[in-house]
């Protein structure tokens, strides 16, 4: 399965649009998903984000709430 198909329908938005959305909503109303590797996450990540490396994504999709908007980086 192509991991991108896990997020359809989806849209690409700019960093400014994501910041605006996050400023207007509380963290519990959306999810931040960091798909980088652990060492990259440990070096720095957006506060409140969840780490699921892209290679583990298909096996760990159950950890995400599909009813919430999800920002993936």
C-alpha positions as CSV (number, residue, x, y, z in Angstrom):
1,X,0.0,0.0,0.0
2,X,1.2,3.5,-0.9
3,X,1.5,5.5,2.4
4,X,0.2,8.6,0.6
5,X,-3.2,6.8,0.0
6,X,-3.7,6.7,3.8
7,X,-4.3,10.4,3.8
8,X,-6.7,10.9,1.0
9,X,-8.5,13.1,0.5
10,X,-5.7,15.4,1.4
11,X,-4.5,18.8,0.4
12,X,-1.1,20.4,0.4
13,X,-1.0,23.7,2.3
14,X,1.7,26.2,2.9
15,X,3.5,26.5,6.2
16,X,1.8,29.9,6.7
17,X,-1.6,28.3,6.2
18,X,-0.8,25.5,8.7
19,X,0.4,28.1,11.2
20,X,-2.8,30.1,10.8
21,X,-4.9,27.0,11.2
22,X,-3.0,26.0,14.4
23,X,-3.4,29.5,15.8
24,X,-7.1,29.3,15.4
25,X,-7.6,25.8,16.8
26,X,-6.5,24.0,19.9
27,X,-4.1,21.0,19.6
28,X,-6.8,18.5,20.5
29,X,-8.8,19.6,17.4
30,X,-6.0,18.4,15.0
31,X,-3.0,16.2,14.9
32,X,0.6,16.9,14.1
33,X,2.4,13.8,12.6
34,X,6.1,13.8,12.2
35,X,7.2,11.1,9.8
36,X,10.9,11.6,10.1
37,X,13.4,9.3,11.8
38,X,13.8,9.2,15.6
39,X,17.1,11.0,15.6
40,X,15.6,13.9,13.5
41,X,12.7,14.1,15.9
42,X,15.0,14.2,18.9
43,X,17.0,17.1,17.3
44,X,13.8,19.1,17.1
45,X,10.1,18.9,16.4
46,X,6.9,20.9,16.6
47,X,5.6,20.7,20.2
48,X,2.6,18.4,20.4
49,X,3.6,16.3,17.4
50,X,3.5,12.5,17.3
51,X,6.4,10.6,15.8
52,X,5.6,7.7,13.4
53,X,8.4,7.2,11.0
54,X,7.2,6.9,7.4
55,X,8.4,3.3,7.2
56,X,6.1,2.4,10.2
57,X,3.1,4.3,9.1
58,X,1.0,1.6,7.6
59,X,1.4,-0.6,10.7
60,X,0.7,2.2,13.1
61,X,-2.3,4.0,11.5
62,X,-4.5,2.8,14.4
63,X,-2.7,5.4,16.6
64,X,-4.2,8.3,14.6
65,X,-7.6,9.7,14.9
66,X,-9.0,9.8,11.4
67,X,-11.7,12.2,12.4
68,X,-9.3,15.0,13.0
69,X,-7.3,17.1,10.5
70,X,-3.8,15.8,10.4
71,X,-0.7,17.8,9.4
72,X,2.1,15.6,8.2
73,X,5.7,16.7,8.0
